[in-house]
Amino acid sequence: MLQHITSRQNARVKDAVKLRDRRQREQQGRFLIDGAREIARAIERGVEIAEAFICEPLLRDDEGRQTTARLRQLPADVATVTGEVFEKLAFGERASGLLAVAKTPAKSIAQLQLSTSPLIAVIEGVEKPGNVGAVLRSADGAGVDAVIVADPRSDLYNPNTIRASLGTVFDANVCTATSDATLNFLRGLKIPVFAARPHAELIYTAADYRAGAAIVLGSEAEGLSDKWSDAGVSGIRLPMRGIADSLNVSATAAVLFYEAQRQRHTY
């Protein structure tokens, strides 16, 4: 029989709420997934769900009801909760009626499964979780083979990252690594490495991504670290026609990913 939780002071509820904090996520090796679509995609990618909270009156569409059915089939501790309890659990103002606690996957750069001419995205030191998630979503849409989040300022499973990525963060070929490890990994692949820089000489459409490539983007505040000034790294830029000197990192990523795939494929 499912547990029904009516108190906001319930120990399970309080423990779940703690996972909004990065330190708690790292200490517990768990994180929150808020939303039916995101939970479904985590399950599809083999993420282990430890427990889940369901507010049945908030399940207003088929997606929510289908994900609920899938949760109840898992070996996870599933509880129903009142609207008041779910309000405490939910991250932000979203009220989808579903929230899960998952175990943090152990994913590393060594586990990436790549073709002989992969297209790889690297994002280094991006501060805002929402931007990380948006880049992941663009990479998924464009068919990028792998995304490496280098020297992250935020953990990969921040709730805002998960939400902005629409659950694409759970793909097996998304991982974190240090910038040094990432650069060494790319050298081993022997593919061209292109670093997005506002003042680079090479226009992004003139770069050749067809035989495999890595596209590297940095934070909007600080750009890329000096590690990406290596002789084996080519700078590329988007032409800026207005008074702004750069685009949002997620917008830049989308332009570069789709240009790379335009060259690599005939759609």
C-alpha positions in Angstrom: 0.0 0.0 0.0 1.3 3.4 -0.9 2.1 5.8 1.9 0.0 9.0 1.9 1.7 12.0 3.3 -0.3 14.9 4.7 2.3 16.8 6.8 4.8 19.2 5.5 7.0 18.2 8.4 7.2 14.6 7.3 10.9 13.3 7.4 10.8 12.1 3.8 9.6 15.5 2.7 12.1 17.4 4.6 15.0 15.2 3.3 13.8 15.7 -0.2 13.6 19.5 0.1 17.3 19.5 1.3 18.3 18.4 -2.1 17.6 21.8 -3.5 21.1 22.6 -2.1 24.1 21.5 -4.1 26.1 20.5 -1.0 23.3 18.2 0.0 23.1 16.7 -3.5 26.8 15.9 -3.4 26.7 14.5 0.2 23.7 12.3 -0.4 24.5 11.3 -4.0 20.9 12.1 -4.9 19.0 14.8 -6.7 15.5 16.0 -7.5 13.6 15.6 -10.8 10.5 17.8 -11.0 8.1 17.1 -13.8 6.5 14.2 -15.7 8.5 14.6 -18.9 11.8 14.9 -17.1 11.1 11.9 -14.9 10.1 9.8 -17.9 13.3 10.7 -19.7 15.4 9.8 -16.6 13.7 6.4 -16.4 14.2 5.8 -20.2 17.9 6.6 -19.7 18.3 4.1 -16.8 18.6 6.7 -14.0 17.8 4.9 -10.7 14.7 6.5 -9.0 15.0 6.1 -5.2 11.6 7.6 -4.3 8.8 9.6 -5.7 6.0 11.9 -4.6 2.7 12.1 -6.4 0.0 14.7 -6.0 -2.9 13.1 -7.9 -5.2 16.2 -8.1 -2.4 18.0 -10.1 -2.1 15.2 -12.7 -4.1 16.9 -15.4 -2.7 15.3 -18.6 -1.9 11.9 -20.1 1.9 12.5 -19.8 1.6 12.9 -16.0 -0.7 9.8 -15.6 1.6 7.7 -17.8 4.7 8.7 -15.9 2.8 8.0 -12.6 2.0 4.4 -13.8 5.7 3.9 -14.7 6.8 5.1 -11.3 4.5 2.7 -9.5 6.1 -0.2 -11.4 9.6 0.7 -10.2 11.3 -0.7 -7.0 11.1 2.9 -5.5 9.4 4.3 -2.5 6.4 6.0 -3.9 4.1 8.2 -1.8 1.0 10.3 -2.6 0.9 13.7 -1.0 -1.5 16.5 -0.5 -1.4 19.7 -2.5 0.0 21.6 0.5 2.8 19.0 0.9 3.6 19.1 -2.9 3.8 22.9 -2.8 6.7 22.5 -0.3 8.4 19.8 -2.5 8.0 21.5 -5.9 11.0 23.4 -7.2 9.8 27.0 -8.1 6.2 27.7 -9.1 5.8 24.6 -11.3 3.1 22.3 -10.1 3.1 19.2 -12.3 2.1 16.8 -9.5 5.2 14.6 -9.8 8.6 14.8 -8.1 11.2 12.1 -7.9 14.4 11.7 -6.0 17.1 9.9 -8.1 20.5 8.5 -7.4 23.3 10.5 -9.1 24.6 8.5 -12.1 28.3 7.8 -12.2 29.2 9.1 -15.6 32.8 9.9 -16.8 34.5 11.0 -19.9 36.0 7.6 -20.3 32.5 6.1 -20.8 31.5 8.2 -23.8 30.5 6.1 -26.7 31.6 7.9 -29.9 31.7 7.3 -33.6 34.9 7.6 -35.7 34.1 11.2 -36.6 32.2 12.6 -33.6 30.8 16.0 -33.1 31.5 16.9 -29.4 30.4 20.0 -27.5 32.3 21.3 -24.5 31.0 24.0 -22.2 33.5 25.3 -19.7 32.7 27.2 -16.5 29.2 28.3 -17.4 27.7 29.9 -14.3 24.0 29.6 -14.8 22.3 26.2 -14.6 19.6 27.3 -17.0 22.2 28.1 -19.6 23.8 24.7 -19.2 20.4 23.1 -19.6 19.6 25.1 -22.7 22.9 24.1 -24.3 22.2 20.5 -23.6 18.8 20.8 -25.2 20.3 22.4 -28.3 22.9 19.7 -28.5 20.3 17.0 -28.3 18.2 18.7 -31.0 21.1 19.2 -33.4 22.3 15.6 -32.9 25.6 16.3 -31.2 27.3 13.1 -30.2 28.4 14.0 -26.7 28.5 17.0 -24.3 31.3 17.5 -21.8 30.6 20.0 -19.0 34.2 21.1 -18.1 35.1 22.7 -14.7 31.4 23.3 -14.0 30.4 26.1 -11.7 27.1 24.3 -10.9 26.5 20.6 -10.5 25.1 18.8 -13.6 21.9 17.8 -11.7 20.8 21.2 -10.5 17.0 21.3 -10.8 17.2 24.3 -13.1 19.6 22.5 -15.4 17.3 19.5 -15.6 14.3 21.6 -16.3 16.0 23.8 -19.0 17.4 20.7 -20.7 13.9 19.1 -20.8 15.5 15.9 -19.4 18.2 15.6 -22.1 20.8 15.9 -19.3 20.2 12.3 -18.6 21.7 11.1 -21.9 24.5 8.7 -21.4 26.9 10.8 -23.5 26.6 13.9 -21.2 29.3 14.1 -18.5 31.5 16.4 -16.4 35.3 16.5 -16.4 38.1 18.9 -15.6 39.2 21.2 -18.5 42.6 19.5 -18.4 41.1 16.0 -18.7 38.8 17.2 -21.5 41.6 18.8 -23.5 43.7 15.6 -23.2 40.7 13.5 -24.2 40.1 15.6 -27.3 43.8 15.4 -28.3 43.6 11.6 -28.1 40.7 11.7 -30.5 42.8 13.7 -33.0 39.8 15.8 -34.2 39.8 19.6 -34.8 39.0 21.7 -31.7 37.2 25.0 -32.3 36.8 27.5 -29.5 34.2 30.1 -29.7 35.8 33.5 -29.1 34.2 37.0 -29.8 37.4 38.3 -31.4 38.6 35.2 -33.3 39.6 35.7 -37.0 37.9 32.6 -38.4 34.1 33.0 -39.1 32.2 29.9 -37.8 31.0 29.0 -41.3 34.6 28.7 -42.6 35.5 26.0 -40.1 35.4 22.4 -41.3 33.4 20.1 -39.0 32.9 17.3 -41.4 35.5 14.8 -40.3 34.7 15.2 -36.6 35.1 18.2 -34.4 34.8 19.6 -30.9 33.1 22.9 -30.3 34.1 24.6 -27.1 32.1 27.4 -25.4 32.9 29.4 -22.3 31.0 31.4 -19.7 29.5 34.7 -20.7 31.2 36.6 -17.9 34.8 35.2 -18.3 34.9 33.4 -21.6 37.2 30.4 -21.9 40.2 29.8 -19.8 43.8 30.0 -21.1 43.8 26.2 -21.5 42.0 26.6 -24.7 44.7 28.9 -26.2 46.7 25.8 -27.0 48.3 25.6 -30.5 45.9 22.8 -31.4 42.8 24.9 -30.8 41.3 27.2 -33.5 39.2 30.2 -32.5 35.9 30.8 -34.3 33.4 33.6 -34.0 29.9 34.6 -35.0 29.7 38.0 -36.8 27.9 40.6 -34.5 26.1 43.3 -36.5 24.7 45.3 -33.6 26.2 47.0 -30.4 26.4 43.7 -28.4 29.7 41.9 -28.7 28.3 38.4 -28.1 25.2 36.2 -27.9 23.9 34.2 -24.9 26.0 31.0 -24.7 23.0 28.8 -25.5 22.2 30.9 -28.6 25.8 30.7 -29.8 25.8 26.9 -29.1 22.7 26.4 -31.2 24.1 28.3 -34.2 27.4 26.4 -34.1 25.8 23.0 -33.6 23.4 23.3 -36.5 26.1 24.7 -38.8 28.3 21.8 -37.9 25.5 19.4 -38.7 24.6 21.2 -41.9 28.1 20.5 -43.1 28.1 16.9 -41.9 24.7 15.9 -43.2 22.2 16.5 -46.0 18.8 17.0 -44.4 
